[in-house]
Amino acid sequence: MEIVVRLDVMLARRKMKSRELAGHVGITEQNISLLKSGRVRGIRFETLARICEVLECQPGDLLEAVPKP
């Protein structure tokens, strides 16, 4: 299985820019970009919880497990 990050989808649904989310969450816009692209090895639960709070969603709305090709 592979974990796919759907942060870009949720940002679009909420009509929010990465810069705005970064400001609310307290992390850099570059880190948001890395999350969106899936180029991170992990995320702190505290950060994930804050993103979910700001975007009014659940972790499952942002992360999806898909079979590897």
Buried (B, 14 or more C-beta within 10 A) or exposed (E): EEEEBBBBEBBEEBEBEBEBBBBBBEBEBEBBBBBBEBEEEEBEEEBBEBBBEBBEBEEEBBBEEEEEE
